[in-house]
Structures are given as structure tokens and as C-alpha cells.
Amino acid sequence: MTAALSAHELIARHRSTLDQALEAIRTRAYWSPHPEHPKAYGENGSLDAAAGKAAFDALLGSRLDLGQPGTDDWVGGETSPYGIDLGVTYPHADLDVLLPAMKAGQRAWRDAGAEQRAVVCLEILKRISDRTHEFAHAVMHTSGQAFMMAFQAGGPHAQDRGLEAVAYAYVEQVRTPDNAEWTKPQGKRDPLAMNKQFTPVPRGIALMIGCNTFPTWNGYPGLFASLATGNAVLVKPHPRAVLPLALTVQVAREVLAETGFDPNLIALAAERPGEGIAKTLATRPEIRIIDYTGSTEFGDWLEANARQAQVYTEKAGVNTVVVHSTSDYKGMLSNLAFSLSLYSGQMCTTPQNLLVPREGISTDQGPKSYDEVVADLARSVDGLLGDDARANALLGAIVNPDVKARLEAASGLGEVALASREITNPDFPGAVVRTPVIVKLDGAKPDDEAAYMSECFGPVSFAVAVDSAADAAELLRRTVREKGAMTVGAYTTDPEVEQAVQEVCLEEAAQLSLNLTGGVYVNQTAAFSDFHGSGGNPAASAALCDGAFVANRFRVVEVRRDA
């Protein structure tokens, strides 16, 4: 295969970006090569807003032919949460043809080495970045995110997470030198001398099982970690969110071909309605790595049954915020209201349980009772979402009927402090848009425990009355240990309470945010600096992104010879 882009050209083009990413993960300082603002695009080959929208519109009703081997059918059926039938069809694969074809290119990809694989991955990410406006519409109309969130989270933030994974993969692979001269003195005899060669070798084909809500943000870390460590990657999108990942595969195949590698190192596994191929794929012997984001039930099934593969899961949990005291009551309420509202709570990091002492809390505005805190939070959410245009921009659309059903059922679980209301989106009348519901529960009542100790994914939160800060810390511990948590938050001005909550999070391996009152929210994490999940509690078996996330995707094989 003739390369249109040489390794030398790619290294010259992308090595500085890789070096900056390596420095960022070392220092944990803010850095991103991917602009967050839509107006930053439109030059140097990137699509501006109008061109990106036109490119997305041109996809509607089309057949996305990826040129994959083993295509035996064309499948589709995505309907936007905003009420649009996308009408895009994708290749359906005969796995007995596709999987052997994917393995065929791994030798050359392995032999290319860590640096060349890294810069090829960076070229893929650069081309995706150039099409950020197009991808934003694809993410919006498969996930239900509002456009600006789809643009940022589905675009630059997802690309950052992919680049972060490439950087970690590179670090782990070059930790061991390619060659070593080994000499052991033998006293009066001649020394023993050997030449040792060390090669990172891939595990095999990686399966990336995509999610409905954040197809690129959650998908890119595993995809690029596997690709950068020498593995072929089979992308199995969620049936309702195929398009963003299909476009990703399309770009990656083009870059691989242009750089002289087999494009079949990455492929798409779209499925017929109701086919449910994830279980079939996950247990095939060719699949040696699995990345999964989604329900706890299926994540647990993968961990129990995909025994031949290294499995990385991001499932879910019961995210908790301890509300003990604050020096900025207004800022706390505003921060929590935004966290509960963003993308209709359809984030694995959205707070669900708010633990508030039944005797109330101390604030800069004086003591506030439990009832006052909950009522004030409800008013803060109402104020944030009172304008329908702003509400639509924050809430997006309900992604699927299950979320809507949970939202409607929540009002029957306890006293409703904030009722959900329906909002019309004038641009997309078919969108299902609902504001959050807040339900009051009592931590001392066994009947209430069944509700707050169960995950209720969506715009549902429970204000749980507890006896004391110590009781809140103990309930937090039990929740994380039994159910897991992607995020934990706490508000307190008491150093002892802060220490107690921090100790719970350290012991139970949960990521903690303290006293957030400004423009950083508990349900948001920044690539290169924040860890998403920990891999240490039931919510996830991996963290995005650390050395453990990439290091077991390859093994080092040694060849030694007498010197």
C-alpha cells in the first residue's frame, strides 16, 4: 500500500502536539489544542458553521459506505430525539469475513512503533476536529444534547479525551527501551553479554461499545487507546447513536490508508433493529479488549462473561452531594441548579442524592432549615430554567422513553419539592423537553431507601434528610461501596466534616469536588487534568484516563540474543 503521508511528515506535523499533551498530563495544568468556540473554525481546511451544517444535511437519507469487507446488508433507523428521521444507512458486517480482515493489518501496525502510531492517531483527531461543526450536529441529533453542548462535549472535549489516551498510551509503550545491551561480570571469566530487544505487542482486536448519550466523548478514549497501542478496533455504536461514530470510523480509515496502513484496522459494526450483537461480539475469541459505557446490568454481564478479553467499563452509580454548610449560599444553589439541569441530568456524573441534615445548615445568610434549603434549590432551578429559550439550550431533549418514564414515576416516590414541567422547543416541535424533578426523602425511613439507593438516570434528584454530618458521611460511604459513584460533591465550612468526607472518598475511591460555587461543576471533567471515574468503585472498572487504562492493552515481548 502506497503512503500519501510519510511517517516523517506526520512526525513533523504532530510531534509538538504530542509533546504538549505529554507535558499536560504530567503537570495536570489546563491545555487543549481544540478550540471550544464555534467561530474558531472555518480556516485552514476546517468547516465553519454553515459548511458543517450543510455537510450534516447532506448525510441525511444517505448510505455511508465505508468500503469495509464482509458487508452483507445495509442497516439504519436512527431517529433524532428532536424528532428528525436521519435516514442514514450503514454497512452490516459478516463477522466471519470482517474480523479476519481486521487482523491482517495488525503486524505492520505493530511494527510501526509507538511514535508513528501516535502521530497517525493525531492526524485522525485533527481531521475530526476540522469537521467539528458537522460532528456537532451528528451528536446533537443522536444524543439529544443541545447544540452548544453537542459542539463542545461531542467535539473539542471528546477530541481532548482521545488525545489524552494517545499520550498515556505513548508514555506506557516507551517506558521500556526498544533495545538494551546487557553485560554481567563473571570475575576472571569473560562477562556474559546479551542483546535484548523489547517490542510492545497488541492484545488483538478491541471492541468499543458506544453509548447513546455521549458517543464520542465516552467512545474516543478506548478507541484511541487501543489503536495507539497497536490493536485493531471494531466500533459497535449504540443503535440510536451510530452516525457520530460511523463518521469517526470513516475518517480513521481514510487516514490509515493514506499513511500506508490497512484501513481495516478500524471498522464499524452496525446492527439491524433488535439484533443485539454486542453479546455475540463480546464473547468471540478474536475480541481481546472491550470498552463499554452504559447500563450497570450489561457492564456487569460483560465483566462476568467476556472472559477472553480485558474489559474496561464505565457503568453508572448513585452520585451524591453532602450539603452541610456553606460560605456562599447563593453560589452553592446556583452551582447545584446548573448541575442538576445540564442535559436533563442525562450524564453519568449528574448528582442524584443531596444529603442535607434535617436540622438544617449554616450559611453566610444565616441558618437554613432542611425545608428552606430544598425550597431554595427548587427556586434556583426554576429561575435558571424560567426562560424557555435558555431552558432549551441547557436541557436539550430527553434521549429515550426510559428516561421519560423514570422522570414521570419519580413524583410518586415522595413529597415533590420541584415538579417537572414540559417545555416546547420551537425549532424542533417533536423534541421531548422536561425540567428536573426534586423529591424529598427521609434517610431514616426504610421505604425511602429503596428509592435513593437505586440509580435513577435522568433529571431526577432526591433531597435526603439525614440526622447529622456523620450520618451523611456514613450514607455516602455505603452508597459508593454498594452502588458506586462517578462523582461526589460536598459543601462544608467545617474542616472536620471536610476531612471525614474526603476520607470516605479516598477509602472508597470516588472523585470528590468540594465547595463548588463558580463556573466549574461536579458533573464536568477536563481532559489532561481531571480523572473521570476512578476504576475503584462499582461505577466503573476504569478511569479516563490514567496509565492503567492503557497499559494492559499491550504486552512487551522480549527477544534476546548472545552479543
N, C-alpha and C positions, 0 to 999 in steps of 0.2 A: 504494500500500500504506500503510495507516494504522499509525503507530508507537504502540505502547503505552508505550514508553520513549523519551523525547526525548533528544537529544544533551546538553541542559543537565543533565538528571537523571543521565545516565551520567557526565558530567564531574564533577559534584558528588560522585558515589558513588565514583569510581575514580581521580580525578586525583592524590590524595595517595599512593595506592599506586604509581602510575606514577612519581611524583617520587622516592619512596623507592627504587624499582628503579633509576632513573637514577643516584641517588647511590651505590647499592651497586656498580654496575658501574664507577663512577668510582673508588671507594676500594678495591674488592675486599674489603671487610670482610664479616663474617658478617651475613646478614639473610635472613629468609624470612617471608612473610605466611601461610604454610600450615603448620598445626600438625603435628608428627610423631607425636604421641601419640594413640592411638585414643580415649582418654577425653576429648579436647578437642572431640569432635564430639557433636552432639545438641541444640544450641541454635541459635536464630536461623535456623531452617529447614533446618539440616543434619541428616543421618541419623545416628543413633547406631549402635552395633554391631548391635543386634537388628534395627533397621529396615533397615539396609544389607544384612544377610544375607537378610532377608525379601524385599527388592527384588530381590536376585540370584536367589533361589529362584524368584520369580515369572517371571523371564525364561526359565527352563529349559523347553524344549519349546514356546516361543512363536514367533510371527512378528514380527520387528522391522520394522514398516512405517514407513519414513522419509518417505513421501509424495513420493518422487523421480519425475520424469518419465522415461519410457522404460523402466519396469520390464517385463521380458518373461518373468521366471521368478522362482522363489524357491529359494535355494540355502543349503546349510549343511554340516554334517558334522563339526563340532569335537568332539573327544574330549579331555577333561582328562587331562594327564599323571598325575593322581591316580586315573584310572580311571572318571570320570563322563562319560557321553554328554550333552553340553549340549543338543542337540536344538533349538538356535535356528536359524531360517532368516532370510535376508536378501534384499533385492532384488537381482536380477541385471539389469544395465543393457544396453539397446540403446545403444551409444555414439553412434551417429549421431543419436539423439534427445537423449541426456543432455548431451553436450558442447556443442551449440549453446545449450541451455537454461542451462548454466553461464555461458556468455559473455554472455548477455543482461543480467545484473545488474552487470557489471563497471563500466559507465560511472558509475552512481550511487555505487557503492562507491569508485571512483577520486575522484569529485568531493567525497566526504565529507571528505577530508583526513586527514592523519596522526593528529591527535589523536582525532578521532571513531573512526577505525578502531581505534586503540589501546584506547580505553575499551570498545568493543564486544568486543574480544578479552578484555579483563579481566573483563567480565561473563560471558563464556563460561567462563573459568577459575574464576570464583567459583562458578558453578553446578556445575561439575565437582567443585570442592573440597567443596561441600556434600554430594556423593554419594560421597565418598572411600571409605566402607566398602563400598558397592556395587561401585565400580570395583575395590577391592582383591580381592574375590572373583573378579571377572571376569579380572583379571590373573593371580591365583593359578592359576585353572583353565584358563588358556590357555598360560601360560609355564612352569608347574611351580615357580615360586618359592614358598617357604614363606610363610605368611600375613603375618607381620610384615614381611618384605622386600617382598612384593607391596603391602602397605599403604603403606610408606614410599617405596620406589622407584617404584611404579606410581601413587602418589597425590601427596603433597606434593612429593617431589623432581622428579617429572615436571612437575607444575604450575609449580614454580620455573623449570624449564628453558624451559617455554613462555612464562612472563612475562619471563624474561631475553631471549628472542628478540624479544618485542614491544618491550622497552625499547631494544635495539640498533636495531631497525627504525625506531623513532620518532626516535632520535638521527640516524640517517643521512638520514632524509627531511627533517628540519627544519634540517639543516646549510645548505641553500640557502634564502634567504628566498622567500616567495610572490611578492613584488613588489619592484622596485627602480627608483628614479629615477636615470637615468644622464645626466650632463652633461659634455661635453667642451669646454673653452675653445677658441676659434678666433681668439684675438688680437683684432684690430679688428672682425672679423665676429661675427655673433651665434653664441652657443655651439650646439653640436649637443645636442639634448635628446631623450631617449627614455624611454618607459615600458616596463619589461621584466617579464614575468610568467613564473614558473617553476612547473611542475607535475610532481610525481612521477607517472609513469605505469607501470602494471604491465606485465610482460612478456607475460602471458597466463594460461593455465590451468597450475597447478602440480600435479604428480603426486607424492604421497607414498607410497612403497612401504614398508610396515611390516615389522617383523621379528617373529619368533616369541618371542624371549626377553624383550625389553623393549618391548612395543608402544607404550606411552605415553611412557616416558622417552626413547626414541630417536625417537618419532614427533612429539612435540609441538614440538620446536624448528623443524623445517622447516615443519610445518603452520602454526604461528602466525607464523613469519617471513614466509611467503608471503601469508597472509591480511592481516597488518598492513601489508604493502606494496602492497595493492590487488589482489592476484591471487585468482582463484577457485582452490579446492583440491579435487582429486579424490583421495580416500583409498583406496588399494589395500592392504588388510591382508594379512598372511601368512595362508594358508588355515587354519592351525591356531590363529590368534590374531586372530579377527575381532571378537569381542564388545567388547573394551575400546575399539577404535577406532570401531565402529559406534555405541556409546553416546556417544562424543565427537561424532561427526557429528550424532547426534540432538539433543544439547544445543546445538550450534552453530547448527543450522538453526532451532531454536526461538528462540534469541536474535536471530538475524538477522531473522527475521520480526517479532518484537516490536519491533525497533528501526527498522522501516520499510525493510529491505533485502531483496533477493531471497534466500530460503533456499537457492536452487540455487547460490549462491556456494560452497557446500561440499556434497559428495556422496560416496557410498560406491560402490566398485567391487568387490563380492564376486564370486567366481568359482565355477564348477562344479568338482567334483573333477577334477584333471588338466588343467584348461583352460589354465592358464599364460598369463594375459592380460597379464602385466607387459611382455613384449617388444612385444606389439601396441600397448599403450598408450604405451609409452616412445618409440615412433617415429612416433606420429601427429603431424601438423603443428600441431594445436591445443595440444599439450603443450609448454610453453616453459621449464618448470623441473622438475627431478626431484630429489627427496630419497630416498636409499636407504640402508638399513642391512642388511647381510647378508654373504653369501659374497664372497670376493675375485673368484671367477670371474665371477659375474653383475655385480658392480660394474665390473670391467674391461670387460665387454661393453657396459654402459651408456655408459661413458666413450668407447668406440670407435664406438658405433653410434647413440646418441641425439644426432646432430649438430645438430639443430634446437633443442636445449634446453640450458639452463645446468644442469649436473649436479653435485650435491653428494653425495658418497659417504662412508659410514663402513663400511669393509670389515673387515679384520682384519689381524693381523700376528703376529709372534713376540715376545711381551713377555718382557723379560729383566731379571733381578736379578743384579747383581755383588755377591758376598759376599766381601769382602776382610778386614775386621776390624771389631770392634765393642766398645763400652764397656758394652754391656748385652746379653749373650749370651742370657739368658733372655727378655728383651723382644723381641729380634730373632726368636727361634724362635717365640714366641707370635704375633707380628705376621704372620710368614710363614705359619704354620699356618692362621690365620684367612683370610688372603688366598687360599690355595690351596683352602680348603674352601667358602667362601661361595658359595651357589647352585651347588654341584657344579662350580665352575670354569667355568660357562656364561656368562661375561662377557667382552666383548671386551677388558677391561682386566686379566684374571687373568694372573699371571705363569706363563710356561711354562718358560723356561730359567733355571736357577740356576747361575751361573758361579762355581765355587769352586776356588781354587788347589790343585793336587794336593799341595803341601807343607803345606797347612793354613792356618789363620788365627789371628790373635792376638785374644784376648778378655779380658774382666775376670775370667774364670775360668781364665786361663792358655791356653797354646797348644792348639788343637783341630785334629786331622788332618782331611783331607777325609772319610775314612770316619766319623769321630766326628761331624762337622757333619751329614752326611746322616742318620746313625742317630739323632742327637738331634732333628733336624727330624721324622723319621718318628715318633718317640715323642711329640713335641709335637702332631702331627696326631692320633695315636691317643688322646692324653689329652683333646684338645678334643672328639673325637667318640666317646669311650668310652661315654658315656651316650646311649642310643638316642633318648630324648626330645629332648635337646639337639641331637643329630646331625640329627634330622628338621627341627628348627627352623632349622638352619643350611644344610643341604644342599638342602632342597626335593626336587624329583623330576627325574629325567633327562627332558629335554624331548622328545627324539625318538630313534628307533632308531639313527640315525647316531652320536650321541654315545656310546651304549652300545657300539656296535661298535668305535669308536676306543678306548674305555677297555679293552675286552677284548683288543684287539690290542696295546696298549702294552706289556703284560708280556712280549711276545716280542721287544722291541727291545733289551733289555739286562738287566743284573742288577737285580732288583726290590728296592728298599730298603724300600718300603712297599706291601704288596699291598692292593688294593681289596677291601672286603667288602660284602656285601649287608645292608641294614637293612630291617626291616619297619615300615611306618607303620600303627599300629593303627587310626587314623581312616580311612585310605584304603588298604586292602589291595591295591588294584590299582596303586599307585604303584611305580615303579622307582626305588629309592634306593640309591646306591652311594657309598662313601667314595673319596677320591682315591687314585691310584697315583703313586708316585715311582720313577723308573727312573734308574739310574746309567749315564752315558755318558762316553766319553773324547773330549775336544775334539781330540785328535791323531789319532784314527782316522777315516779316510775313510768307513768303513762306518757309523759312528755319526752322521756329519754329516748324512746323508740324513734321519735322524730329527729331530735338534734344529733343523735348518734348515727344517723343514716345520711349518706350523701344525697343532696337534692340539687343536682346540677341545673343551673339556670338562675333567673332573677328572684331567688328566694333566700331570705336570711331570717335567722332566729335570734331574738334578743333573749338570752337565757339568764334568768335571775339566779345568782349564787350567793352563798352565805358570807363569803369573805374572799380576800385575795388568795389566801392559802387554798381555799376550795377551788378557786378559779385555776390556780396552778395545777392542782391535782386532777381536775377535769380535763385540762389541757393535756396533761401527761397521758391520761387514759385514752383520750381521743386520738392523739398522734400514734400511740403504741398499737391501738386496736384497729384504727381506720386509716391512719396515715394522714399527712398534710403536706401539700406543696408549699404552703406559706403559713406563717404565724405572725400576728401583729400584737403589739401591746402598747398601751398608753398608761404611763405612771410617772409620778414625780417622786416616788419613794424608792431610794436606792436598794432597799432590801427586797421590795417586790420586783424591781427590775432584775436583781440578781437571781431571784427564785425562778422567774420566767425564763431567763437566759439559761439557767442550769437545766431546766426541763428540756429546752430546745437542744442544748449540747448533748444531753444524755439520750434523747430520742431522735437525734439527727434531723432536726427541722430548721428550715431557714427562717430567721427572725428579723422583723423590721420594728424598730422602736420609735414611738412618738412622731410619726409622720404627720405633718400638718401643712406641707407646702405642695410642690408640683411633682413629687415622687410618691408613687402609690404602691401599696403592698402587693398588688397583682401585676406589677410590671418589673421586668428584669432587663438589665443591659448586658449585651454580649461583651466579651473580653473582661468584664469586671464582676458581674453577679453570677452566682450559680443558680440554675433553675432546677429545683428538686435537689435531693442530696444522695439518693440511692440507699439511704439508711433507714427508711421507714416504709410502711406498706404502700404509700402513694406512688412510689417509683423505684425501680431497681437500678436506675442510672441518674447521673447528674449531667445537665447541659451547662457547661462542658468541662470535664476535667480529664486528667491522664487516664483514669480508669475507664472512661467512656471510649477511648481509642486503643488502649494498649493491648487488649485481648482480641482485637480484630485481625491481628497478625501474630506470627511466631518467628523467632530468629533461628535460622538453621545454620549450623557451623560445618564448614569443610576444612579439615586440617591436613597438612602435608609436612613431611620432613623437609626442612630447609636445606 
